[in-house]
Each structure stands twice: as structure tokens, then as C-alpha cells.
């Protein structure tokens, strides 16, 4: 792991320690001691089901373009991508090129085709995200007393993410739009990179055509949308239920709507490329919003600690542990990114 990444993780952990110290470590420890381990085990088991369904969804996009690879091989690739998203300050996007790189290497598919399957897979998440984000904003306005600028910031964030998604989708399938964006990028690159420029330009244009062709094939496949979108909604619902189970472990009843609201806000915060996986910031947002919803600060902090242990640290550890599965050369290159 690079020094910069380690320093950022340390800063995030320090922020979390400060919050825990402010609430009271003794009270949080007492809440953790009273937790029902059965519900925690159920939450962990549900997380593995979620990971399995993530793998199934990615398999839908790889199957649409005839990339022959079994789900048991996609699973560790998914874990590695998630770990890199968690451990690098990359707006939760640094792991996607890594997933594509490993998929291309392992399946011998082109990088363009592999990357298109990853983009499509992540794109499917946008539909439930937009729906839940709209629901969240409406609920926050109704049930939480937040300053107008915070509400406005949430609305603007959702609009920007939604617009960016549809613009990126259009560029990914429309040849002329893609060419115009590439021309603009090549104009910038040409100012600094003159050696073998024509060769580079030809390679990038061929890569763009193959990427767009792969995206069009996937979008034309009814299975991608017919199964992918409902599966994406199911995944978001299961993640909300996982948090609900953790609250039940502490004997605290809370509305699934409130959990969904906090989940969306935490996701938005996690997209800001400041700290790895939003470490510290996401935890703080979860504690503050759960407390505002009527949960005691000590239980809010305890739930957040357990939730992040499962969804952040456990996944990150599994991803790093999966690196040797792909061989020493790939592991070395990927470790350089951490």
C-alpha cells in the first residue's frame, strides 16, 4: 500500500476515533456487549448472499457479450474491485478498471469488452439509486429538520449523478458523440504527447469503437435489463435489511425508510474522493442521522461500527486476500494501486 493511501486511511480512522470519544467509548462498549450475536451472524450471512447476487448480476453482462467465465472466478474479481474502491480515495470508482483488467487477463477478452461489462454492471445500480434518492430527499424534507442548504446540496448531488449517468450512457452507445469526446481528449493529449501520436490515436479510436459496440450489444440483450434492473433493486433492499438486522441485534426498532435515507446519504458522501471509502465521513453521517431519527448516540455508533465492520472492513480484507488467486504478477500490479 502506498504511503498516501495509508495516511488517508489513518486520517479516516482518527476521525472515527474522535467521534467515538465524543459519544463515550464506555457507552458504546456497553451497547456492543448487549448485542444479540444471532442477528449479527444473520447480517453477515446476508452480506454473503448480497455478494453472490452481485456476482450473478455481473455474469449477466459478461454472458451478454459471450465472455466465457464462471461465476466462481468472477466472485474474487468482484471482491478485489470492492476492496480497491474501499481502500483508495477514488469516488468508489477505482476498482472498476481493476475488475476489467483482471477479467480481460483471466478470460482473454479484450480490455474494451471487459470494461464495458463492468460499466454496464455499475450502471444497473443507478436505477434503484435514483429512485431511492428521490424518496430519501422527500422523506428528509418531511421528517428531518435540516438547513435548506443541506437539502439543496442533496438535490443537486442527485441531479448531477443522474445527468452524468445518462450523458455517459449516451456517449457510450452513440458513435458521433463518442468521437467528439475522443477528439477533445486527443486535442489535449496532442499538446503533451507528440511521439507516436498517430499510432496512439488509431489505437484509441479502435478501442472506442469496440467499447461502444460491446455496450450496444449488451443493451440490445433483453436479459441485461429484464433481469439486471430487478436484481439491482433487490440488492439495495437486501443491503437495507442487513442494516435493519444489525439494529435488531441491539434491540432497537427503526423504520426501513430511515435506514434507506441514511444509506443513500452515506452513499453520496462515500462518492466524494477525499478519504478511502468515505472512512470517517460516512461513519459520522450514519451516526448523526440515526441519532436524529431518535436512536441513542451510543447505539447509533455501535450499529455503525458493526455495519462498517461487515460492509467495509470484511469486504476489504476478503478482496486483499483474493489477490493471490490471480497470480503474483497481477497481485503486484494491483497492490501498487492500494
Secondary structure, 3 states (H helix, E strand, C coil): CCHHHHHHHHHHHHHHHHHHHHHCHHHHHHHHHCCCHHHHHHHHHHHHHHHHHHHHHHHHHHHHCCCCCCHHHHHHHHHHHHHHHHHCCCCCCHHHHHHHHHHHHHHCCCHHHHHHHHHHHHHHHHHHHHHHHHHHHHHHHHHCCCCHHHHHHHHHHHHHHHHHHHHHHHHHHCHHHHHHHHHHHHHHHHHHCCCCHHHHHHHHHHHHHHHHHHHHHHHHCHHHHHHHHHHHHHHHHHHHHHHHHHHHHCCCCCCHHHHHHHHHHHHHHHCCCCCHHHCCHHHHHHHHHHHHCCCCHHHHHHHHHHHHHHHHHHHHHHHHHHHHHHCHHHHHHHHCCC
